[in-house]
Amino acid sequence: QVQLVESGGGLVQPGGSLRLSCAASGFTFSSYAMNWYRQAPGKERELVARIGAAAGSTNYADSVKGRFTISRDNAKNTVYLQMNSLKPEDTAVYFCSTRAFGYYYWGQGTQVTVSS
């Protein structure tokens, strides 16, 4: 059974940093790309960052390039999202996801609020 569990969200001031984690189980983690999405109130869910499987190639939304870094630790079955220079517009629920066995799987999400 595929499970994705996010953690690390919270309230942070503009300009601050947070590190999100997503612990994965139920599939061969190192064989699959992993994604971070976010959804703000009243907006569609958007792809924030993606990291390839073992090779670790990365892609970012233009809105977070240079501020966010996605990484993975295949020994720990965990994917991370380091978020620096946070802005109020980064406020959203952040989800990790993967496509495995022909299906998209999602975690429960973790709330990130950027506010003074």
OpenMM code with the backbone's topology and positions (N, CA, C; nanometers):
from openmm import Vec3, app, unit

residues = "GLN VAL GLN LEU VAL GLU SER GLY GLY GLY LEU VAL GLN PRO GLY GLY SER LEU ARG LEU SER CYS ALA ALA SER GLY PHE THR PHE SER SER TYR ALA MET ASN TRP TYR ARG GLN ALA PRO GLY LYS GLU ARG GLU LEU VAL ALA ARG ILE GLY ALA ALA ALA GLY SER THR ASN TYR ALA ASP SER VAL LYS GLY ARG PHE THR ILE SER ARG ASP ASN ALA LYS ASN THR VAL TYR LEU GLN MET ASN SER LEU LYS PRO GLU ASP THR ALA VAL TYR PHE CYS SER THR ARG ALA PHE GLY TYR TYR TYR TRP GLY GLN GLY THR GLN VAL THR VAL SER SER".split()
positions = [
    Vec3(0.0846, -0.1186, 0.0000),
    Vec3(0.0000, 0.0000, 0.0000),
    Vec3(0.0886, 0.1240, 0.0000),
    Vec3(0.0707, 0.2083, -0.1025),
    Vec3(0.1504, 0.3301, -0.1123),
    Vec3(0.1038, 0.4305, -0.0080),
    Vec3(0.1990, 0.4830, 0.0663),
    Vec3(0.1691, 0.5883, 0.1628),
    Vec3(0.2706, 0.6995, 0.1495),
    Vec3(0.2214, 0.8226, 0.1555),
    Vec3(0.3038, 0.9422, 0.1524),
    Vec3(0.2621, 1.0292, 0.2701),
    Vec3(0.3565, 1.0634, 0.3552),
    Vec3(0.3256, 1.1403, 0.4754),
    Vec3(0.4144, 1.2633, 0.4810),
    Vec3(0.3515, 1.3806, 0.4662),
    Vec3(0.4258, 1.5070, 0.4695),
    Vec3(0.4372, 1.5583, 0.6125),
    Vec3(0.5418, 1.6353, 0.6362),
    Vec3(0.5597, 1.7033, 0.7635),
    Vec3(0.6466, 1.8262, 0.7415),
    Vec3(0.6496, 1.9130, 0.8429),
    Vec3(0.7392, 2.0273, 0.8376),
    Vec3(0.6738, 2.1605, 0.8080),
    Vec3(0.5440, 2.1614, 0.7834),
    Vec3(0.4769, 2.2882, 0.7571),
    Vec3(0.4631, 2.3704, 0.8837),
    Vec3(0.4136, 2.4934, 0.8679),
    Vec3(0.3932, 2.5794, 0.9833),
    Vec3(0.3780, 2.7239, 0.9426),
    Vec3(0.3858, 2.8103, 1.0430),
    Vec3(0.3760, 2.9542, 1.0229),
    Vec3(0.5155, 3.0149, 1.0228),
    Vec3(0.5454, 3.0944, 0.9234),
    Vec3(0.6771, 3.1564, 0.9125),
    Vec3(0.6599, 3.2991, 0.8614),
    Vec3(0.7508, 3.3865, 0.9016),
    Vec3(0.7464, 3.5249, 0.8560),
    Vec3(0.8009, 3.5362, 0.7144),
    Vec3(0.7589, 3.6375, 0.6411),
    Vec3(0.8168, 3.6601, 0.5077),
    Vec3(0.9685, 3.6687, 0.5161),
    Vec3(1.0338, 3.6037, 0.4198),
    Vec3(1.1789, 3.5969, 0.4191),
    Vec3(1.2356, 3.4781, 0.4936),
    Vec3(1.1508, 3.4078, 0.5648),
    Vec3(1.1956, 3.2925, 0.6421),
    Vec3(1.2080, 3.1664, 0.5591),
    Vec3(1.2404, 3.0577, 0.6287),
    Vec3(1.2632, 2.9290, 0.5627),
    Vec3(1.1869, 2.8178, 0.6333),
    Vec3(1.1539, 2.7173, 0.5563),
    Vec3(1.0965, 2.5938, 0.6088),
    Vec3(1.1504, 2.4782, 0.5260),
    Vec3(1.1557, 2.3616, 0.5882),
    Vec3(1.1939, 2.2395, 0.5165),
    Vec3(1.0828, 2.1378, 0.5327),
    Vec3(1.0209, 2.1026, 0.4219),
    Vec3(0.9179, 2.0000, 0.4219),
    Vec3(0.9797, 1.8636, 0.3948),
    Vec3(0.9208, 1.7622, 0.4558),
    Vec3(0.9629, 1.6240, 0.4326),
    Vec3(0.8422, 1.5420, 0.3908),
    Vec3(0.8688, 1.4399, 0.3120),
    Vec3(0.7636, 1.3459, 0.2721),
    Vec3(0.8218, 1.2051, 0.2826),
    Vec3(0.7708, 1.1290, 0.3776),
    Vec3(0.8153, 0.9910, 0.3968),
    Vec3(0.7274, 0.8982, 0.3146),
    Vec3(0.7911, 0.8150, 0.2335),
    Vec3(0.7184, 0.7282, 0.1407),
    Vec3(0.7337, 0.5820, 0.1802),
    Vec3(0.6323, 0.5025, 0.1510),
    Vec3(0.6389, 0.3590, 0.1751),
    Vec3(0.5437, 0.2888, 0.0800),
    Vec3(0.5656, 0.1582, 0.0645),
    Vec3(0.4745, 0.0784, -0.0169),
    Vec3(0.5137, 0.0647, -0.1623),
    Vec3(0.6276, 0.1202, -0.2004),
    Vec3(0.6763, 0.1074, -0.3370),
    Vec3(0.8268, 0.1266, -0.3355),
    Vec3(0.8914, 0.0926, -0.4465),
    Vec3(1.0371, 0.1055, -0.4564),
    Vec3(1.0697, 0.2519, -0.4824),
    Vec3(1.0899, 0.3241, -0.3748),
    Vec3(1.1019, 0.4697, -0.3788),
    Vec3(1.2041, 0.5167, -0.4815),
    Vec3(1.3193, 0.4526, -0.4856),
    Vec3(1.4290, 0.5007, -0.5703),
    Vec3(1.3992, 0.4873, -0.7192),
    Vec3(1.2942, 0.4169, -0.7545),
    Vec3(1.2611, 0.3951, -0.8952),
    Vec3(1.1622, 0.4966, -0.9512),
    Vec3(1.1138, 0.5875, -0.8683),
    Vec3(1.0058, 0.6769, -0.9112),
    Vec3(1.0392, 0.8227, -0.8877),
    Vec3(0.9975, 0.9049, -0.9840),
    Vec3(1.0047, 1.0487, -0.9644),
    Vec3(0.9088, 1.0902, -0.8537),
    Vec3(0.9432, 1.1986, -0.7880),
    Vec3(0.8594, 1.2515, -0.6809),
    Vec3(0.8298, 1.3982, -0.7076),
    Vec3(0.7137, 1.4412, -0.6650),
    Vec3(0.6689, 1.5775, -0.6915),
    Vec3(0.6228, 1.6463, -0.5631),
    Vec3(0.6396, 1.7763, -0.5619),
    Vec3(0.5738, 1.8605, -0.4616),
    Vec3(0.4756, 1.9517, -0.5354),
    Vec3(0.3515, 1.9502, -0.4890),
    Vec3(0.2482, 2.0391, -0.5383),
    Vec3(0.2037, 2.1294, -0.4241),
    Vec3(0.1328, 2.2347, -0.4597),
    Vec3(0.0705, 2.3181, -0.3576),
    Vec3(-0.0653, 2.3667, -0.4077),
    Vec3(-0.1516, 2.3950, -0.3117),
    Vec3(-0.2834, 2.4476, -0.3436),
    Vec3(-0.3197, 2.5555, -0.2438),
    Vec3(-0.3380, 2.6764, -0.2961),
    Vec3(-0.3805, 2.7894, -0.2139),
    Vec3(-0.5324, 2.7985, -0.2176),
    Vec3(-0.5919, 2.8619, -0.1183),
    Vec3(-0.7384, 2.8746, -0.1151),
    Vec3(-0.7913, 2.9396, -0.2419),
    Vec3(-0.8898, 2.8753, -0.3036),
    Vec3(-0.9517, 2.9306, -0.4232),
    Vec3(-0.8710, 2.9147, -0.5501),
    Vec3(-0.7599, 2.8441, -0.5422),
    Vec3(-0.6744, 2.8266, -0.6599),
    Vec3(-0.6579, 2.6788, -0.6918),
    Vec3(-0.6171, 2.6524, -0.8154),
    Vec3(-0.5916, 2.5154, -0.8562),
    Vec3(-0.4600, 2.4658, -0.7985),
    Vec3(-0.4525, 2.3352, -0.7832),
    Vec3(-0.3271, 2.2749, -0.7381),
    Vec3(-0.2210, 2.2939, -0.8462),
    Vec3(-0.1005, 2.3328, -0.8061),
    Vec3(0.0058, 2.3575, -0.9032),
    Vec3(0.1308, 2.2803, -0.8656),
    Vec3(0.2034, 2.2377, -0.9683),
    Vec3(0.3307, 2.1687, -0.9482),
    Vec3(0.4364, 2.2694, -0.9066),
    Vec3(0.5015, 2.2413, -0.7968),
    Vec3(0.6063, 2.3296, -0.7450),
    Vec3(0.7440, 2.2806, -0.7874),
    Vec3(0.7688, 2.1511, -0.7687),
    Vec3(0.9006, 2.0965, -0.7986),
    Vec3(0.8883, 1.9470, -0.8232),
    Vec3(0.9816, 1.8972, -0.9007),
    Vec3(0.9837, 1.7555, -0.9353),
    Vec3(1.1284, 1.7088, -0.9347),
    Vec3(1.1486, 1.5866, -0.8871),
    Vec3(1.2822, 1.5274, -0.8883),
    Vec3(1.2719, 1.3888, -0.9483),
    Vec3(1.3635, 1.3587, -1.0388),
    Vec3(1.3653, 1.2285, -1.1021),
    Vec3(1.4036, 1.1182, -1.0046),
    Vec3(1.4031, 0.9982, -1.0541),
    Vec3(1.4295, 0.8814, -0.9708),
    Vec3(1.5762, 0.8804, -0.9252),
    Vec3(1.6510, 0.7800, -0.9615),
    Vec3(1.7870, 0.7697, -0.9107),
    Vec3(1.8769, 0.8828, -0.9580),
    Vec3(1.8532, 0.9314, -1.0800),
    Vec3(1.9419, 1.0346, -1.1352),
    Vec3(1.9242, 1.1675, -1.0664),
    Vec3(1.8046, 1.1920, -1.0102),
    Vec3(1.7839, 1.3137, -0.9334),
    Vec3(1.7708, 1.4415, -1.0126),
    Vec3(1.7340, 1.4346, -1.1398),
    Vec3(1.7121, 1.5579, -1.2159),
    Vec3(1.5958, 1.6348, -1.1557),
    Vec3(1.6013, 1.7670, -1.1618),
    Vec3(1.5005, 1.8492, -1.0965),
    Vec3(1.4380, 1.9501, -1.1921),
    Vec3(1.3141, 1.9862, -1.1614),
    Vec3(1.2426, 2.0909, -1.2338),
    Vec3(1.1639, 2.1729, -1.1326),
    Vec3(1.1496, 2.3026, -1.1612),
    Vec3(1.0815, 2.3922, -1.0691),
    Vec3(0.9835, 2.4815, -1.1423),
    Vec3(0.8776, 2.5191, -1.0712),
    Vec3(0.7908, 2.6240, -1.1217),
    Vec3(0.8691, 2.7548, -1.1233),
    Vec3(0.8382, 2.8395, -1.2217),
    Vec3(0.9107, 2.9670, -1.2317),
    Vec3(0.8988, 3.0486, -1.1037),
    Vec3(0.7851, 3.0374, -1.0371),
    Vec3(0.7591, 3.1197, -0.9182),
    Vec3(0.8484, 3.0839, -0.7995),
    Vec3(0.9127, 2.9668, -0.8029),
    Vec3(0.9952, 2.9255, -0.6885),
    Vec3(1.1419, 2.9044, -0.7252),
    Vec3(1.1761, 2.9179, -0.8524),
    Vec3(1.3153, 2.8976, -0.8932),
    Vec3(1.4086, 2.9902, -0.8181),
    Vec3(1.5176, 2.9337, -0.7691),
    Vec3(1.6154, 3.0116, -0.6952),
    Vec3(1.5839, 3.0250, -0.5470),
    Vec3(1.4643, 2.9844, -0.5065),
    Vec3(1.4255, 2.9942, -0.3655),
    Vec3(1.3999, 2.8573, -0.3032),
    Vec3(1.3465, 2.7641, -0.3816),
    Vec3(1.3127, 2.6306, -0.3315),
    Vec3(1.4106, 2.5281, -0.3909),
    Vec3(1.4383, 2.4248, -0.3126),
    Vec3(1.5231, 2.3152, -0.3588),
    Vec3(1.4593, 2.1825, -0.3206),
    Vec3(1.4382, 2.0974, -0.4201),
    Vec3(1.3871, 1.9633, -0.3943),
    Vec3(1.5048, 1.8671, -0.3911),
    Vec3(1.4990, 1.7723, -0.2991),
    Vec3(1.6040, 1.6717, -0.2900),
    Vec3(1.5419, 1.5419, -0.2389),
    Vec3(1.6176, 1.4355, -0.2477),
    Vec3(1.5666, 1.3067, -0.2014),
    Vec3(1.6788, 1.2275, -0.1369),
    Vec3(1.6408, 1.1429, -0.0417),
    Vec3(1.7324, 1.0501, 0.0220),
    Vec3(1.6733, 0.9116, -0.0003),
    Vec3(1.7246, 0.8407, -0.0982),
    Vec3(1.6668, 0.7110, -0.1329),
    Vec3(1.6887, 0.6070, -0.0231),
    Vec3(1.7901, 0.6261, 0.0609),
    Vec3(1.8121, 0.5337, 0.1723),
    Vec3(1.7039, 0.5496, 0.2796),
    Vec3(1.6477, 0.6689, 0.2876),
    Vec3(1.5447, 0.6968, 0.3883),
    Vec3(1.4045, 0.7007, 0.3286),
    Vec3(1.3929, 0.6782, 0.1983),
    Vec3(1.2624, 0.6851, 0.1315),
    Vec3(1.1920, 0.8173, 0.1587),
    Vec3(1.2675, 0.9248, 0.1488),
    Vec3(1.2151, 1.0562, 0.1841),
    Vec3(1.2525, 1.1586, 0.0777),
    Vec3(1.1577, 1.2453, 0.0473),
    Vec3(1.1826, 1.3580, -0.0410),
    Vec3(1.1618, 1.4865, 0.0402),
    Vec3(1.2431, 1.5856, 0.0104),
    Vec3(1.2433, 1.7104, 0.0858),
    Vec3(1.2131, 1.8285, -0.0055),
    Vec3(1.1628, 1.9356, 0.0553),
    Vec3(1.1497, 2.0619, -0.0150),
    Vec3(1.2019, 2.1706, 0.0791),
    Vec3(1.3200, 2.2219, 0.0479),
    Vec3(1.3767, 2.3325, 0.1238),
    Vec3(1.3243, 2.4612, 0.0636),
    Vec3(1.2576, 2.5414, 0.1459),
    Vec3(1.1951, 2.6647, 0.0986),
    Vec3(1.2593, 2.7831, 0.1701),
    Vec3(1.3255, 2.8676, 0.0935),
    Vec3(1.3909, 2.9867, 0.1464),
    Vec3(1.3252, 3.1121, 0.0905),
    Vec3(1.3530, 3.2239, 0.1537),
    Vec3(1.2994, 3.3535, 0.1084),
    Vec3(1.1499, 3.3447, 0.0835),
    Vec3(1.0791, 3.2900, 0.1794),
    Vec3(0.9361, 3.2669, 0.1617),
    Vec3(0.8593, 3.3977, 0.1518),
    Vec3(0.7549, 3.3935, 0.0696),
    Vec3(0.6705, 3.5091, 0.0448),
    Vec3(0.5262, 3.4771, 0.0859),
    Vec3(0.4459, 3.5768, 0.1140),
    Vec3(0.3051, 3.5492, 0.1491),
    Vec3(0.2332, 3.4674, 0.0416),
    Vec3(0.2710, 3.4874, -0.0830),
    Vec3(0.2053, 3.4124, -0.1911),
    Vec3(0.2457, 3.2652, -0.1948),
    Vec3(0.3396, 3.2257, -0.1124),
    Vec3(0.3738, 3.0835, -0.0997),
    Vec3(0.2786, 3.0108, -0.0031),
    Vec3(0.1919, 3.0850, 0.0615),
    Vec3(0.0960, 3.0244, 0.1540),
    Vec3(0.0055, 2.9271, 0.0795),
    Vec3(0.0013, 2.8030, 0.1272),
    Vec3(-0.0762, 2.6981, 0.0607),
    Vec3(-0.0640, 2.5693, 0.1417),
    Vec3(-0.1431, 2.4724, 0.1035),
    Vec3(-0.1218, 2.3360, 0.1505),
    Vec3(-0.0276, 2.2692, 0.0503),
    Vec3(0.0782, 2.2100, 0.1011),
    Vec3(0.1783, 2.1458, 0.0163),
    Vec3(0.1615, 1.9937, 0.0233),
    Vec3(0.1613, 1.9334, -0.0944),
    Vec3(0.1409, 1.7890, -0.1063),
    Vec3(0.2596, 1.7260, -0.1786),
    Vec3(0.2990, 1.6089, -0.1357),
    Vec3(0.3903, 1.5323, -0.2192),
    Vec3(0.3107, 1.4273, -0.2948),
    Vec3(0.3628, 1.3874, -0.4085),
    Vec3(0.2908, 1.2909, -0.4897),
    Vec3(0.3886, 1.2108, -0.5742),
    Vec3(0.3398, 1.0983, -0.6228),
    Vec3(0.4137, 1.0171, -0.7176),
    Vec3(0.3150, 0.9406, -0.8054),
    Vec3(0.3632, 0.9012, -0.9207),
    Vec3(0.2822, 0.8172, -1.0082),
    Vec3(0.3465, 0.6788, -1.0099),
    Vec3(0.2749, 0.5830, -0.9531),
    Vec3(0.3270, 0.4477, -0.9431),
    Vec3(0.2141, 0.3493, -0.9732),
    Vec3(0.2493, 0.2392, -1.0346),
    Vec3(0.1519, 0.1330, -1.0653),
    Vec3(0.0353, 0.1878, -1.1474),
    Vec3(0.0581, 0.2936, -1.2269),
    Vec3(-0.0448, 0.3497, -1.3118),
    Vec3(-0.1380, 0.4472, -1.2435),
    Vec3(-0.1108, 0.4801, -1.1165),
    Vec3(-0.1973, 0.5721, -1.0427),
    Vec3(-0.1144, 0.6860, -0.9829),
    Vec3(-0.1824, 0.7982, -0.9620),
    Vec3(-0.1217, 0.9073, -0.8879),
    Vec3(-0.1570, 0.8906, -0.7402),
    Vec3(-0.0561, 0.9018, -0.6565),
    Vec3(-0.0750, 0.8934, -0.5121),
    Vec3(-0.0377, 1.0264, -0.4487),
    Vec3(-0.1141, 1.0633, -0.3441),
    Vec3(-0.0962, 1.1910, -0.2768),
    Vec3(-0.0868, 1.1707, -0.1271),
    Vec3(-0.0093, 1.2582, -0.0638),
    Vec3(-0.0113, 1.2631, 0.0810),
    Vec3(-0.1293, 1.3468, 0.1280),
    Vec3(-0.1383, 1.3634, 0.2602),
    Vec3(-0.2509, 1.4364, 0.3175),
    Vec3(-0.2294, 1.5875, 0.3133),
    Vec3(-0.1058, 1.6291, 0.2880),
    Vec3(-0.0746, 1.7711, 0.2791),
    Vec3(-0.0274, 1.8289, 0.4115),
    Vec3(0.0504, 1.9349, 0.4005),
    Vec3(0.0953, 2.0084, 0.5177),
    Vec3(0.0807, 2.1576, 0.4901),
    Vec3(0.0245, 2.2293, 0.5866),
    Vec3(-0.0058, 2.3712, 0.5676),
    Vec3(0.1198, 2.4562, 0.5879),
    Vec3(0.1442, 2.5446, 0.4928),
    Vec3(0.2493, 2.6452, 0.5043),
    Vec3(0.1830, 2.7820, 0.4987),
    Vec3(0.2058, 2.8607, 0.6017),
    Vec3(0.1495, 2.9959, 0.6080),
    Vec3(0.2630, 3.0957, 0.6253),
    Vec3(0.2718, 3.1902, 0.5319),
    Vec3(0.3752, 3.2928, 0.5366),
    Vec3(0.3074, 3.4256, 0.5678),
    Vec3(0.3326, 3.4751, 0.6872),
    Vec3(0.2636, 3.5959, 0.7327),
    Vec3(0.3419, 3.6615, 0.8442),
    Vec3(0.3324, 3.7931, 0.8496),
    Vec3(0.3952, 3.8667, 0.9593),
    Vec3(0.2944, 3.8901, 1.0710),
] * unit.nanometer
topology = app.Topology()
chain = topology.addChain("A")
for resn in residues:
    res = topology.addResidue(resn, chain)
    for name in ("N", "CA", "C"):
        topology.addAtom(name, app.Element.getBySymbol(name[0]), res)
